[in-house]
Amino acid sequence: MAHFQLNGQWQLTSPQRPDIDIPMILPGDNVSALLQAEHIPNPYFADNESKVRWIEECDWHIERQFDVSESTLSAKQVWMTLTRVDTLATLFINSKQVLTCSNMFAQQRVDINPYLTQGANTIRVEFARVDLEGQKRAKTLPFPIPSAMGNNQIPHMNLIRKTQCHSGWDWGICLMVSGIYDPIKIDVVNDLWLKDFSTEQQWQADGSVIVDVLVEVESEGQSHEIFVELDGVTQMIHTEGSGHYHCQFHIQEPQRWWPAGYGKAHLYLMAVRCGEQQLSRKIGLRQLALNNQVDEHGSAMEFVVNGTPINAKGANWIPVDAMPGRECDGRYRNLLQSAVDANMNMIRVWGGGQYESETFYNLCDELGLLVWQDMMFACSLYPSDDDFLKDVERELRFQIPRLKEHPSIALWCGDNEVIGAIGWYDESKHNKVKYTVNYDRLNRVIEQVIGQQDDTRRFWPSSPCNGELDFGDAWHDDSKGDMHFWDVWHSGKSFSAYLNINPRFCSEFGFQSWPSFAEAKQFVPEQDWNVTSPTFEQHQKNPRGNSIITEMFTRYFRFPSGFEQMLYLSQVQQAMAIKTACDHWRAISPVCRGMLYWQLNDNWPVSSWSSLEYSGRWKQLHYHVKRFFASQYLVFSEHTGKLSLHLLNDAKEFVNVNTNLKWVSWQGEVRQTWQLERTVANDSNTIVWQLDEHFDATELKSGFLYVEAQVGEERITNTWFSSNELKTLPMEKANIEVTIEANQITLLADKPAFFVHLESDTDGRFSDSSLTLLANQPITVEFLGRDLAAMEASLRVYQLMQ
């Protein structure tokens, strides 16, 4: 049991800045400390990013005192365990060097007992400049290894095992933080050290499961009793010295862990005790496989959980904040709860960020979110020399055993877009064989080390990827593997391009929007409320981003008037783009078994592809995601050659659905209705209506189709227009009456109104937004926040025809 604490307040100094001597909280980072002490302006406000770039050109030291008791000093060992040390750090206790760190993703563990004295002790960590180390390493390479300078503002970050997006990305600020981001753990060991435990599941033909528990202990050889508890049963293990000891639990009728939308994410508490020491974690009992069987379309890419094929629906995850000291349980929960609230069941931890904190994976376990886990390599080439490979092996030998205990982990993926990066850089483009072999050497080591640590999950070489040892073009081949489809954003194709591809699993696709007006007001001074102001452009990291957004406006919409309307319309456009893709891919189910859009969250206030803003506020896209990712959904599609209405049911059970389909004029007159009632099977895609061949299709432009249905307590809606080019359709501006009673907001329009969006400057979202309103049919939504007065005072209601 630890007798002293090393988390909490330290002092931060820099040899290059003798004027700085300020408190820094661990876990935390130096930039957060500098901001707290008012040594720097807020890096996220206005154009302050450039005013804090001097931080990366300094070394940073942190130091504190701690007291050691006589009993601690007399212990056999005092183990200090450090994780997420960022990054080039040397640790001293009482001026003696104890440890050097050079990999943010590896675990550091050292017995500090020999360095301690009774009473006051001093611990000091010196962080060295990462930019200089990158330059130094680049000079020693046997051949050049290009780095992602389209994204990174600092060269050679691919040579350092540090979060790649710390040095900037096409949505990220360049903020070269340093610090320690996990709690520092101290284990004072006398007779026995309970180090860790792991579990494996052996599923039986009768549906029962044997849970094999392996407990790792370190002791001098005397006998000890260890108690292991699971599901109300306790077993005792006798130990004789250091080693691994195991016991088994046979659970006859396990309550299985299911992804969100498929059942309860049931977790069992497991505890291991010896004397005063106790280790515990929650485990989920479930079977998981990845089906890649050859079929008539190519090869499947289908996750199967507990024997049930899963339609994977979700988004890509980046770090919570560019200042890691701002990570906290509440923000993790808010973001991941928002994912589940929008009917997601999978999150991809992207390879340019970090292996996430225990908080993240525990929440994914609890909420039923499957995790596609990238290894931390993205959009660059990487070395394959012995030193680099050994460093990578060390990080994986820590990360894989840690993460494999989580039922949420569904797949180990080698990297993000590193196969493709071979074709991006001059050095590798002109010497593809050499750089492909270089890639494969690293990728093979990753695969082998992961296989040794965990053989229960599939290793997927890269994302996107057509399969093992397939170095084909997974950006354009939609017949197998996972695809990244970026032609609509990066290549400027129309939204209809989504309708021309039928991916088996699309793990990246996206379209940017600007922040909401409520969000923009937090970081843009009023005099800069213009999308081309220097301040606003500083928060757009994609060089062509603003041009792409505005050019798309001219294709699809009547051009907005003013800053506020431009922000609003950009979010309508983003929602339309992603909905076009997801509606089509759901309509072709089960050909497509997964869609993870880019991206869920932002790590600072910025123009980006996210559906959740930096504050956690839902963009319009996120409200649409909630609808088009629902377990039961009605979608219009023409991929069969006829305008059809598909009823999708992702659930494990059949459902009965009462559907009301209307063709409505722009003035609000209901011209035709169809009442449809169907009972549909589990995991099904059923056409419940098709446009009559005798119907004059040109007439459809005189109105729109609107469908609503009730499934249990859930209301499903969808709207279909005859053209995505909404500027060509004779919509009219509606008068919308807004009535507020407590947290209930009722909207009543005199004509049909589209993308009717509620926005408030206070915290909290709405139960629904970015809606279609039919004429004279009130809709009531709830404000899901605390400050009703602030909501009412700042409420804005937008519609497409402003």
Buried (B, 14 or more C-beta within 10 A) or exposed (E): EBBBEBBBEBBBBBEEBEEBEBBBBBBBBBBBBBBBBEBBBEBBBBBBBEEBBEBBEBBBBBBBEBEBEEEBBEBBBBBBBBBBBBBBBBBBBBEEEBBEBBBBBBBBBBBBBEBBEEEEBEBBBBBBBBBBBBBEBBEEEEEEBBBBBBBBBBBBBBBBBBBBBBBBBBBBBBBBBBBBBBBBBBBBBBEBBBBBBBBBBEBEEEEEBEBEBEBBBBBEEEEBEBEBBBEEEEEEBEBEEBEEBBBEBEBEEBBBBBBBBBBEBBBBEBBBBBEEBEBEBBBBBBBBBBBBEEBEBBBBBBBBBBEBBBBBBBBBBBBBBBBBBBBEEEBBBBBBBBBBBBBBBBBBBBBBBBBBBBBBBBBBBBBBBBBBBBBBBBBBBBBBBEEBBEBBBBBBBBBBEBBBBBBBBBBBBBBBBBBBBBEBBEBBEEEEEEBBEBBBBBBBBBBEBBEEBBEEBBBBBBBBBBBEEBBBEBBEBBBBBBBBBBBBBEEBBBBEBBBEBBBBBBBBBBBBBBBBBBBBBBBBEEEBBBBEBEBBBBBBBBEBBBEBBBEBBEEBBBEBEEBBBBBBBBBBBBBBBBBBBBBBBBBBBBBBBBBBBBBBBBBBBBBBBBBBBBBBBBBBBBBBBBBBBBBBBBBBBEEEEEBBBBBBBBBBEEBEBEBBBBBBBBEBEEEEEBEBEBEBEEBBBBEBBEBEEEEEEEEBBBBBBBBBBEBEEEEBBBBBBBEBEBEEBEBEEBEBEEEEEEBEBEBBBBBBBBBBBBBBBBBBBBBBBBBBBBBEEEBEBBBEBEBBEBBBEBBBBBBBBE
